[in-house]
Amino acid sequence: MTIDEQITSIETREQRYRRLKFNDMYIEREIILSEAFKKLSATAIRVYLIFLAKRVMKPFQGSKAKCSGKGKYFIENNGEIQFTYKEAEQKYGVSPGAFRTAIGQLVGAGLIDITQPGSGLHKDVSLYGISERWKLYGTDDFVVSTRVKRRQSYGFTRGNRLGRNAGERK
């Protein structure tokens, strides 16, 4: 018995309903037809779709469940989406180099933003948010953003604050 079969066998009726009901993911046609999306590589598109799958959509207060349309939902975890290099490699088969390039392309196109850059040490992960900057891509109003690169050197160097004894320094 696989893990998925074990999970579905112990689910309650309500949990099974929620899993099936919220299994769909939607992407706007406007994004797919945009110039920013056309410039992406296949790996970047794949990584972007994984980011969209990780978002949690919630209806606005006061909107009815039967009302469908644009603007009825918001991203609850925007700016708090975690996607690590290890997860990309083990779960989705994206190598670290390809993942880094895809993140750079997505940030450059304005589809995602890095809200908190992680250091890769002490389980400090990067946090991402879905961005709306792609709508201005190719215009003069587009704000170009790049992936933040590390400036600090690691190891036994002067000024390293991420080492084993970092908390003991005064």
N, C-alpha and C positions, 0 to 999 in steps of 0.2 A: 504494500500500500504506500503510495507516494505521499509526500507532505501535503500537497493540495487536496488529495482525497481525504486525508486525516482531518484537515481543517474544515472541509465541507461537511464531514460526517458529524462534527460536534457543534456546528452552527445551529442557532435557533431559527425559527421560521422568519422572524423579523430581521435577523442578521442576513439571512439568505436573500430576502426581499431587497434590503438596502444595497447589498453587493450587486445584485442584478440590475436594480434601478439606476444606480449611479456608476455603472460600468462604462457608459458612453462618455466620449470626449469630443468636444466640438472645437473647430478652428474656423475663424472667419474667412470667408472667400477673399475679403479685402487684403488680408495678410498674404495669402498665397499668390495673389496677382500683383503684389507690390514689387518695386524695384529692389528693395532691400532683401526680400526673400529670394529673388532670382539670382542674386550674386552669391548665395551660399553654396557650399559644397554639399555632397550627399551626406557626409558624416555630420556636418553642422545641422542639416535639416533633421537628421535622426536624433541628435542631441536635443534640439529645440522641441521636438515632439515629446521626448522624455520629460523635459521641463514642464510642458503643458500638462502631461499626465500627473505630475507631482503637485500641481496647484490644487487648492481646495476652493471650490466655487460655492458661495452662499448667496441666497436671495436677499435683496434689500428688505429692510423692515417695512412691513405694510404691503409688500407685493404679494399677489395671490399666486398660488401654485399653478393654476390653470393659465395664467397670463404668461405668454411666452413672447420674447422679443428682446431687442437690444437694450442694454442698460438695466436689466432686471436682476443681474447677478454681479457680484464683485469677488475678487480673489482675496480670500481670508488670510492666507499665509504669504501674501506678496512681500518680498523682502526677507523672508525666513525660509526659503526653499533651500534644502541641503542636497548637494550632489557632489560626492567625493570622487576622486580619481580611482580609488580602490573599487567603489561601487560600479563606476563606469566600465572598468576593466573586467571585473568578475561577473557582474550580473548582465551587462549589455554587450560585452565583447569589444569595447572601444579602447584602443591602446592609449597610454598616458599622453603620448605626443599628439595623436589625432584629437584627443579630448581637449588638450591645451589649445590647439589650432582652432577647433570648433568654437570654444569659448571666446577666443579672440575675434572670430568672425561674427559671432552673435552679438557681442558687445559693440563691435564696430558698426554693425548694421542697425543697432538700436532696438533689437528684439529682447535682450535681457540686460540687466545692470547688476554689477557686483556691489551688494550693499555692505558686506563685511568681508574683506580679504582674509583668508586663513593663512596661517604660517606653515601648516603641514606638520607641526610638532605638538606634542601633548594633546592630541585629538582636537586641535583647533581647526574647524572646518570653515570653508567659505560659505557665505549666504548669498543667495541670488534673488532677484525680483524680475517679474515679467514687466517689460517696459513698453511704453507707447511712442517712444522716440522714432520708431521706424516710419511713422506717418509723414515725417518731415524729411525723410531720406532723399537726397538728391537736390534739396533746395538750399537756399542761403541760410535758412533758420535752423538747419540741422546742427545739433551739438555733437561733435565728434568725441567719442569716448574710447579709451583703450583699456586693456586688461592691466591691472596694477602688477608691477613686477617687484620682486623682493630687492631691497637695497642693502639689507643687513647681511653680513657674512656670518656663517655659523662655524662652530668648532671652538678651538682654544684661541680666540681672538679677543682683543681688547674691546670692551663695550658690549659683549654678548650678554643679553639679558634673558635668553631662553635656555640656558644650561641647567644642569642638575642642581647647582647651588645658587640659582638666581634669587630665590626667596630669602637667602641668608645675607645678601649684600645690604649694606646700609649707605 
